[in-house]
Amino acid sequence: MNGKTILVTGSTGLLGPYLVEALQGLGRVFGLARKNADICVDCTDREAVAGALGAFKPDIVVHAAAMTDVDACERDPDAAFALNRDAVANVRDALGPRAGLVLISTDQVYPDRPGPHREGDEDPVNVYGQSKLAGELAALGHPGALVLRANIFGPSRTPGRVSLSDFFIQALPSGQPVKMFCDIFFSPLHMATLAQVLVLALERGLCGVFNAGCREGASKRDFGLAVAAHKGLPLDRAEACDSTDLPGRAGRPKDMRMDVTRLEKALGMSMPTLSREVEKL
């Protein structure tokens, strides 16, 4: 595995810098994004992608580029599918059959039913989830493709991008009201952990679809409280509420917890608990 040429798309996004750092041990790692990257390409431009990958000839592409704003996807489905499905197909079609392809996907491909959800239970309720699931199908058209479904947090290394943990850390001391959803459940990973899991998956030669999350989930309110306790943040302006209290939001599954048994068996290890992940902040 060492000595490979690895390309990370979306390298200037929230997760991208963590992926680039973690993959250094496997070979030469380069970033691809629309701007401010080693290779500047719009992944929705089929010809540009074909030209860039044809010249670069990567051994592995980790495709993290995506349109992740759930409400923006709902407002502009064409853009969501262009970025989350068509761009994946462009990368897939530009790769040689022996090159590896990894897609970073989302827990929003699951339905609005109680979790934890297993691979195979997909039924997304919004455009974001639908477009990401379509992207998964596009990626799986490549031999040996790997799809990791995740929800992430951790310190942003990208100006202008803020994770959920960043939001709580910045907002709680500000003196402004901070709403914490009691009705939304998830099982996120610290971005550094997800990047390490990806490296292990590549080393083990995993292919197919896997849930990559912590071993148990929590409501977003409980997550916020755990972050506050770990960082010693005030809670006097924290407000418990339901997601339905905020009008105008795109529909979302309320329980996005994922069953990670399949990944644990494939890697021969236990995924971390959410409390352990919060301790990494």
C-alpha positions as YAML, in Angstrom:
chain: A
units: angstrom
residues:
- id: 1
  name: MET
  ca: [0.00, 0.00, 0.00]
- id: 2
  name: ASN
  ca: [2.87, 2.40, 0.72]
- id: 3
  name: GLY
  ca: [4.06, 4.45, -2.22]
- id: 4
  name: LYS
  ca: [0.63, 4.94, -3.76]
- id: 5
  name: THR
  ca: [-0.46, 8.18, -5.37]
- id: 6
  name: ILE
  ca: [-3.63, 9.28, -3.62]
- id: 7
  name: LEU
  ca: [-6.01, 12.05, -4.61]
- id: 8
  name: VAL
  ca: [-8.50, 13.57, -2.15]
- id: 9
  name: THR
  ca: [-11.33, 15.52, -3.75]
- id: 10
  name: GLY
  ca: [-12.95, 18.19, -1.63]
- id: 11
  name: SER
  ca: [-9.58, 18.70, 0.04]
- id: 12
  name: THR
  ca: [-10.51, 22.24, 1.08]
- id: 13
  name: GLY
  ca: [-13.76, 21.16, 2.75]
- id: 14
  name: LEU
  ca: [-14.40, 20.40, 6.39]
- id: 15
  name: LEU
  ca: [-13.16, 16.80, 6.32]
- id: 16
  name: GLY
  ca: [-10.59, 17.13, 3.54]
- id: 17
  name: PRO
  ca: [-7.59, 18.33, 5.60]
- id: 18
  name: TYR
  ca: [-8.02, 15.42, 8.02]
- id: 19
  name: LEU
  ca: [-8.08, 12.94, 5.14]
- id: 20
  name: VAL
  ca: [-4.99, 14.44, 3.52]
- id: 21
  name: GLU
  ca: [-3.07, 14.24, 6.80]
- id: 22
  name: ALA
  ca: [-4.10, 10.67, 7.67]
- id: 23
  name: LEU
  ca: [-3.37, 9.29, 4.21]
- id: 24
  name: GLN
  ca: [0.24, 10.56, 4.18]
- id: 25
  name: GLY
  ca: [1.42, 7.24, 5.57]
- id: 26
  name: LEU
  ca: [0.17, 5.40, 2.49]
- id: 27
  name: GLY
  ca: [1.96, 7.42, -0.15]
- id: 28
  name: ARG
  ca: [1.94, 10.78, -1.88]
- id: 29
  name: VAL
  ca: [-1.29, 12.63, -1.21]
- id: 30
  name: PHE
  ca: [-2.66, 15.47, -3.31]
- id: 31
  name: GLY
  ca: [-5.76, 17.58, -2.93]
- id: 32
  name: LEU
  ca: [-8.32, 18.44, -5.59]
- id: 33
  name: ALA
  ca: [-10.87, 21.22, -5.25]
- id: 34
  name: ARG
  ca: [-12.29, 24.07, -7.26]
- id: 35
  name: LYS
  ca: [-9.62, 26.41, -5.93]
- id: 36
  name: ASN
  ca: [-6.70, 26.62, -3.50]
- id: 37
  name: ALA
  ca: [-5.71, 22.98, -4.03]
- id: 38
  name: ASP
  ca: [-2.91, 21.02, -5.67]
- id: 39
  name: ILE
  ca: [-5.26, 20.35, -8.57]
- id: 40
  name: CYS
  ca: [-8.01, 22.89, -9.25]
- id: 41
  name: VAL
  ca: [-10.93, 21.24, -11.02]
- id: 42
  name: ASP
  ca: [-14.71, 21.44, -10.79]
- id: 43
  name: CYS
  ca: [-15.81, 17.82, -10.37]
- id: 44
  name: THR
  ca: [-19.08, 18.53, -12.17]
- id: 45
  name: ASP
  ca: [-17.06, 19.28, -15.34]
- id: 46
  name: ARG
  ca: [-16.76, 15.84, -16.90]
- id: 47
  name: GLU
  ca: [-14.07, 16.74, -19.43]
- id: 48
  name: ALA
  ca: [-11.97, 18.60, -16.89]
- id: 49
  name: VAL
  ca: [-12.11, 15.66, -14.47]
- id: 50
  name: ALA
  ca: [-11.16, 13.22, -17.23]
- id: 51
  name: GLY
  ca: [-8.23, 15.39, -18.25]
- id: 52
  name: ALA
  ca: [-6.95, 15.89, -14.72]
- id: 53
  name: LEU
  ca: [-7.19, 12.25, -13.65]
- id: 54
  name: GLY
  ca: [-5.90, 11.04, -16.99]
- id: 55
  name: ALA
  ca: [-2.78, 13.13, -16.55]
- id: 56
  name: PHE
  ca: [-2.38, 12.47, -12.83]
- id: 57
  name: LYS
  ca: [-3.17, 8.72, -12.87]
- id: 58
  name: PRO
  ca: [-3.92, 8.30, -9.13]
- id: 59
  name: ASP
  ca: [-3.83, 4.83, -7.57]
- id: 60
  name: ILE
  ca: [-6.62, 5.81, -5.16]
- id: 61
  name: VAL
  ca: [-9.21, 8.58, -5.19]
- id: 62
  name: VAL
  ca: [-10.98, 9.48, -1.96]
- id: 63
  name: HIS
  ca: [-14.01, 11.44, -3.05]
- id: 64
  name: ALA
  ca: [-15.11, 13.80, -0.28]
- id: 65
  name: ALA
  ca: [-16.33, 16.67, -2.46]
- id: 66
  name: ALA
  ca: [-20.06, 17.18, -1.96]
- id: 67
  name: MET
  ca: [-22.90, 19.63, -1.49]
- id: 68
  name: THR
  ca: [-23.69, 19.05, 2.18]
- id: 69
  name: ASP
  ca: [-26.04, 21.93, 3.09]
- id: 70
  name: VAL
  ca: [-29.33, 20.05, 3.54]
- id: 71
  name: ASP
  ca: [-31.53, 23.10, 3.08]
- id: 72
  name: ALA
  ca: [-29.58, 24.33, 0.05]
- id: 73
  name: CYS
  ca: [-29.95, 20.89, -1.56]
- id: 74
  name: GLU
  ca: [-33.72, 21.07, -1.05]
- id: 75
  name: ARG
  ca: [-33.84, 24.51, -2.68]
- id: 76
  name: ASP
  ca: [-31.70, 23.47, -5.67]
- id: 77
  name: PRO
  ca: [-32.06, 19.76, -6.43]
- id: 78
  name: ASP
  ca: [-30.28, 20.10, -9.78]
- id: 79
  name: ALA
  ca: [-27.15, 21.43, -8.11]
- id: 80
  name: ALA
  ca: [-27.36, 18.75, -5.41]
- id: 81
  name: PHE
  ca: [-27.51, 15.90, -7.91]
- id: 82
  name: ALA
  ca: [-24.81, 17.49, -10.06]
- id: 83
  name: LEU
  ca: [-22.42, 17.65, -7.12]
- id: 84
  name: ASN
  ca: [-23.45, 14.54, -5.18]
- id: 85
  name: ARG
  ca: [-24.18, 12.10, -8.02]
- id: 86
  name: ASP
  ca: [-22.84, 13.33, -11.35]
- id: 87
  name: ALA
  ca: [-19.47, 14.41, -9.97]
- id: 88
  name: VAL
  ca: [-19.01, 10.92, -8.51]
- id: 89
  name: ALA
  ca: [-19.78, 9.39, -11.90]
- id: 90
  name: ASN
  ca: [-17.28, 11.74, -13.53]
- id: 91
  name: VAL
  ca: [-14.53, 10.62, -11.16]
- id: 92
  name: ARG
  ca: [-15.50, 6.95, -11.55]
- id: 93
  name: ASP
  ca: [-15.43, 7.12, -15.32]
- id: 94
  name: ALA
  ca: [-12.04, 8.84, -15.34]
- id: 95
  name: LEU
  ca: [-10.39, 6.14, -13.22]
- id: 96
  name: GLY
  ca: [-8.62, 3.10, -14.53]
- id: 97
  name: PRO
  ca: [-10.13, -0.25, -13.46]
- id: 98
  name: ARG
  ca: [-7.23, -0.99, -11.09]
- id: 99
  name: ALA
  ca: [-7.45, 2.34, -9.26]
- id: 100
  name: GLY
  ca: [-9.27, 2.44, -5.93]
- id: 101
  name: LEU
  ca: [-12.31, 4.63, -5.29]
- id: 102
  name: VAL
  ca: [-13.61, 5.64, -1.86]
- id: 103
  name: LEU
  ca: [-16.74, 7.74, -1.40]
- id: 104
  name: ILE
  ca: [-17.54, 9.58, 1.82]
- id: 105
  name: SER
  ca: [-21.32, 9.43, 2.23]
- id: 106
  name: THR
  ca: [-23.83, 10.32, 4.92]
- id: 107
  name: ASP
  ca: [-26.24, 8.95, 7.50]
- id: 108
  name: GLN
  ca: [-28.98, 10.97, 5.79]
- id: 109
  name: VAL
  ca: [-29.54, 8.14, 3.32]
- id: 110
  name: TYR
  ca: [-31.57, 6.42, 6.05]
- id: 111
  name: PRO
  ca: [-35.34, 6.77, 6.59]
- id: 112
  name: ASP
  ca: [-37.28, 8.67, 9.20]
- id: 113
  name: ARG
  ca: [-37.71, 5.54, 11.30]
- id: 114
  name: PRO
  ca: [-36.15, 4.46, 14.61]
- id: 115
  name: GLY
  ca: [-32.50, 3.35, 14.39]
- id: 116
  name: PRO
  ca: [-29.85, 2.17, 14.65]
- id: 117
  name: HIS
  ca: [-29.94, 1.61, 10.90]
- id: 118
  name: ARG
  ca: [-28.10, -1.12, 9.06]
- id: 119
  name: GLU
  ca: [-26.67, -1.05, 5.56]
- id: 120
  name: GLY
  ca: [-29.55, -1.95, 3.26]
- id: 121
  name: ASP
  ca: [-32.17, 0.12, 5.13]
- id: 122
  name: GLU
  ca: [-31.86, 3.15, 2.84]
- id: 123
  name: ASP
  ca: [-34.89, 5.38, 2.18]
- id: 124
  name: PRO
  ca: [-33.86, 9.06, 2.29]
- id: 125
  name: VAL
  ca: [-36.42, 11.73, 3.07]
- id: 126
  name: ASN
  ca: [-34.71, 14.77, 1.56]
- id: 127
  name: VAL
  ca: [-32.85, 15.79, -1.60]
- id: 128
  name: TYR
  ca: [-29.50, 15.70, 0.15]
- id: 129
  name: GLY
  ca: [-29.94, 12.06, 1.18]
- id: 130
  name: GLN
  ca: [-31.40, 11.12, -2.21]
- id: 131
  name: SER
  ca: [-28.53, 12.72, -4.11]
- id: 132
  name: LYS
  ca: [-25.90, 11.12, -1.85]
- id: 133
  name: LEU
  ca: [-27.52, 7.69, -2.24]
- id: 134
  name: ALA
  ca: [-27.45, 8.19, -6.00]
- id: 135
  name: GLY
  ca: [-23.77, 9.07, -5.65]
- id: 136
  name: GLU
  ca: [-23.18, 5.84, -3.74]
- id: 137
  name: LEU
  ca: [-24.73, 3.85, -6.57]
- id: 138
  name: ALA
  ca: [-22.50, 5.70, -9.04]
- id: 139
  name: ALA
  ca: [-19.39, 4.93, -6.99]
- id: 140
  name: LEU
  ca: [-20.31, 1.26, -6.63]
- id: 141
  name: GLY
  ca: [-20.21, 0.98, -10.41]
- id: 142
  name: HIS
  ca: [-16.43, 1.00, -10.06]
- id: 143
  name: PRO
  ca: [-14.72, -2.33, -9.27]
- id: 144
  name: GLY
  ca: [-13.90, -2.65, -5.57]
- id: 145
  name: ALA
  ca: [-15.34, 0.74, -4.57]
- id: 146
  name: LEU
  ca: [-15.71, 1.55, -0.88]
- id: 147
  name: VAL
  ca: [-18.47, 3.74, 0.60]
- id: 148
  name: LEU
  ca: [-18.26, 5.02, 4.17]
- id: 149
  name: ARG
  ca: [-21.40, 6.60, 5.64]
- id: 150
  name: ALA
  ca: [-20.60, 9.08, 8.37]
- id: 151
  name: ASN
  ca: [-21.60, 12.09, 10.42]
- id: 152
  name: ILE
  ca: [-18.63, 14.16, 11.60]
- id: 153
  name: PHE
  ca: [-17.49, 16.74, 14.13]
- id: 154
  name: GLY
  ca: [-14.22, 18.18, 15.37]
- id: 155
  name: PRO
  ca: [-12.19, 21.37, 15.07]
- id: 156
  name: SER
  ca: [-12.47, 22.88, 11.60]
- id: 157
  name: ARG
  ca: [-9.18, 23.41, 9.79]
- id: 158
  name: THR
  ca: [-10.93, 25.22, 6.96]
- id: 159
  name: PRO
  ca: [-11.73, 28.95, 7.16]
- id: 160
  name: GLY
  ca: [-15.43, 29.57, 6.80]
- id: 161
  name: ARG
  ca: [-16.45, 26.01, 7.69]
- id: 162
  name: VAL
  ca: [-17.83, 25.12, 11.11]
- id: 163
  name: SER
  ca: [-18.65, 21.68, 12.52]
- id: 164
  name: LEU
  ca: [-21.41, 21.05, 15.06]
- id: 165
  name: SER
  ca: [-18.89, 20.85, 17.89]
- id: 166
  name: ASP
  ca: [-17.35, 24.14, 16.69]
- id: 167
  name: PHE
  ca: [-20.81, 25.69, 16.79]
- id: 168
  name: PHE
  ca: [-21.42, 24.71, 20.40]
- id: 169
  name: ILE
  ca: [-17.92, 25.73, 21.49]
- id: 170
  name: GLN
  ca: [-18.31, 29.15, 19.89]
- id: 171
  name: ALA
  ca: [-21.96, 29.80, 20.68]
- id: 172
  name: LEU
  ca: [-22.33, 28.71, 24.30]
- id: 173
  name: PRO
  ca: [-20.00, 31.40, 25.76]
- id: 174
  name: SER
  ca: [-21.42, 34.11, 23.47]
- id: 175
  name: GLY
  ca: [-24.39, 35.03, 25.64]
- id: 176
  name: GLN
  ca: [-26.82, 34.31, 22.82]
- id: 177
  name: PRO
  ca: [-29.52, 31.61, 23.05]
- id: 178
  name: VAL
  ca: [-28.30, 28.24, 21.80]
- id: 179
  name: LYS
  ca: [-30.95, 25.77, 20.66]
- id: 180
  name: MET
  ca: [-30.20, 22.07, 21.23]
- id: 181
  name: PHE
  ca: [-32.41, 19.52, 19.48]
- id: 182
  name: CYS
  ca: [-33.82, 16.80, 21.74]
- id: 183
  name: ASP
  ca: [-35.50, 14.89, 18.90]
- id: 184
  name: ILE
  ca: [-32.55, 14.38, 16.52]
- id: 185
  name: PHE
  ca: [-30.29, 11.39, 17.22]
- id: 186
  name: PHE
  ca: [-27.01, 10.51, 15.53]
- id: 187
  name: SER
  ca: [-23.78, 8.57, 16.01]
- id: 188
  name: PRO
  ca: [-20.98, 10.84, 14.79]
- id: 189
  name: LEU
  ca: [-17.22, 10.41, 14.68]
- id: 190
  name: HIS
  ca: [-14.46, 12.93, 15.22]
- id: 191
  name: MET
  ca: [-13.01, 13.74, 11.80]
- id: 192
  name: ALA
  ca: [-9.59, 12.44, 12.83]
- id: 193
  name: THR
  ca: [-11.16, 9.10, 13.76]
- id: 194
  name: LEU
  ca: [-13.02, 8.80, 10.45]
- id: 195
  name: ALA
  ca: [-9.78, 9.51, 8.59]
- id: 196
  name: GLN
  ca: [-7.98, 6.79, 10.58]
- id: 197
  name: VAL
  ca: [-10.83, 4.34, 9.91]
- id: 198
  name: LEU
  ca: [-10.49, 5.08, 6.20]
- id: 199
  name: VAL
  ca: [-6.78, 4.28, 6.29]
- id: 200
  name: LEU
  ca: [-7.47, 0.97, 8.05]
- id: 201
  name: ALA
  ca: [-10.18, 0.13, 5.54]
- id: 202
  name: LEU
  ca: [-7.79, 0.74, 2.65]
- id: 203
  name: GLU
  ca: [-5.09, -1.35, 4.29]
- id: 204
  name: ARG
  ca: [-7.58, -4.22, 4.74]
- id: 205
  name: GLY
  ca: [-8.86, -3.92, 1.19]
- id: 206
  name: LEU
  ca: [-12.48, -3.32, 2.19]
- id: 207
  name: CYS
  ca: [-15.08, -2.77, -0.49]
- id: 208
  name: GLY
  ca: [-18.81, -2.18, -0.41]
- id: 209
  name: VAL
  ca: [-20.90, -0.01, 1.93]
- id: 210
  name: PHE
  ca: [-20.18, 0.49, 5.63]
- id: 211
  name: ASN
  ca: [-21.62, 2.60, 8.43]
- id: 212
  name: ALA
  ca: [-18.74, 4.51, 10.02]
- id: 213
  name: GLY
  ca: [-19.99, 5.87, 13.32]
- id: 214
  name: CYS
  ca: [-19.51, 5.63, 17.07]
- id: 215
  name: ARG
  ca: [-20.80, 2.60, 18.92]
- id: 216
  name: GLU
  ca: [-23.85, 4.31, 20.34]
- id: 217
  name: GLY
  ca: [-25.72, 7.47, 19.56]
- id: 218
  name: ALA
  ca: [-27.14, 10.45, 21.37]
- id: 219
  name: SER
  ca: [-29.47, 13.33, 20.77]
- id: 220
  name: LYS
  ca: [-27.88, 16.50, 19.48]
- id: 221
  name: ARG
  ca: [-28.80, 18.10, 22.82]
- id: 222
  name: ASP
  ca: [-26.94, 15.41, 24.75]
- id: 223
  name: PHE
  ca: [-24.01, 15.79, 22.37]
- id: 224
  name: GLY
  ca: [-23.97, 19.53, 23.02]
- id: 225
  name: LEU
  ca: [-24.10, 18.96, 26.76]
- id: 226
  name: ALA
  ca: [-21.19, 16.50, 26.53]
- id: 227
  name: VAL
  ca: [-19.13, 19.01, 24.55]
- id: 228
  name: ALA
  ca: [-19.94, 21.72, 27.09]
- id: 229
  name: ALA
  ca: [-18.96, 19.48, 30.02]
- id: 230
  name: HIS
  ca: [-15.69, 18.49, 28.35]
- id: 231
  name: LYS
  ca: [-14.74, 22.08, 27.48]
- id: 232
  name: GLY
  ca: [-16.11, 23.69, 30.67]
- id: 233
  name: LEU
  ca: [-18.60, 25.85, 28.79]
- id: 234
  name: PRO
  ca: [-21.58, 27.69, 30.33]
- id: 235
  name: LEU
  ca: [-25.05, 26.32, 29.76]
- id: 236
  name: ASP
  ca: [-27.18, 29.20, 31.05]
- id: 237
  name: ARG
  ca: [-28.32, 30.15, 27.51]
- id: 238
  name: ALA
  ca: [-28.77, 26.57, 26.23]
- id: 239
  name: GLU
  ca: [-32.36, 25.88, 25.21]
- id: 240
  name: ALA
  ca: [-33.77, 22.37, 24.79]
- id: 241
  name: CYS
  ca: [-36.12, 22.22, 21.80]
- id: 242
  name: ASP
  ca: [-37.35, 20.03, 18.98]
- id: 243
  name: SER
  ca: [-36.20, 20.43, 15.41]
- id: 244
  name: THR
  ca: [-39.80, 21.06, 14.38]
- id: 245
  name: ASP
  ca: [-39.75, 24.27, 16.44]
- id: 246
  name: LEU
  ca: [-37.65, 25.87, 13.68]
- id: 247
  name: PRO
  ca: [-39.80, 26.62, 10.60]
- id: 248
  name: GLY
  ca: [-38.54, 26.40, 7.05]
- id: 249
  name: ARG
  ca: [-36.05, 23.57, 7.49]
- id: 250
  name: ALA
  ca: [-35.90, 20.73, 4.97]
- id: 251
  name: GLY
  ca: [-37.23, 17.43, 6.26]
- id: 252
  name: ARG
  ca: [-34.66, 15.28, 8.01]
- id: 253
  name: PRO
  ca: [-34.67, 11.81, 9.56]
- id: 254
  name: LYS
  ca: [-34.93, 12.25, 13.31]
- id: 255
  name: ASP
  ca: [-33.01, 9.08, 14.16]
- id: 256
  name: MET
  ca: [-29.78, 8.81, 12.16]
- id: 257
  name: ARG
  ca: [-28.02, 6.40, 14.52]
- id: 258
  name: MET
  ca: [-26.14, 3.71, 12.63]
- id: 259
  name: ASP
  ca: [-25.42, 0.09, 13.41]
- id: 260
  name: VAL
  ca: [-21.64, -0.27, 12.99]
- id: 261
  name: THR
  ca: [-21.45, -4.04, 13.48]
- id: 262
  name: ARG
  ca: [-20.50, -4.72, 9.86]
- id: 263
  name: LEU
  ca: [-17.55, -2.34, 9.97]
- id: 264
  name: GLU
  ca: [-16.39, -3.63, 13.33]
- id: 265
  name: LYS
  ca: [-16.34, -7.20, 12.00]
- id: 266
  name: ALA
  ca: [-14.55, -6.18, 8.82]
- id: 267
  name: LEU
  ca: [-11.85, -4.25, 10.71]
- id: 268
  name: GLY
  ca: [-11.64, -6.66, 13.66]
- id: 269
  name: MET
  ca: [-12.05, -3.84, 16.16]
- id: 270
  name: SER
  ca: [-14.64, -1.98, 18.20]
- id: 271
  name: MET
  ca: [-15.65, 1.49, 17.14]
- id: 272
  name: PRO
  ca: [-15.22, 4.14, 19.84]
- id: 273
  name: THR
  ca: [-18.00, 5.40, 22.08]
- id: 274
  name: LEU
  ca: [-19.31, 8.92, 21.59]
- id: 275
  name: SER
  ca: [-17.91, 9.98, 24.96]
- id: 276
  name: ARG
  ca: [-14.43, 8.91, 23.85]
- id: 277
  name: GLU
  ca: [-14.84, 10.87, 20.64]
- id: 278
  name: VAL
  ca: [-15.87, 14.03, 22.51]
- id: 279
  name: GLU
  ca: [-12.75, 13.68, 24.68]
- id: 280
  name: LYS
  ca: [-10.67, 14.20, 21.51]
- id: 281
  name: LEU
  ca: [-11.88, 17.81, 21.23]
...
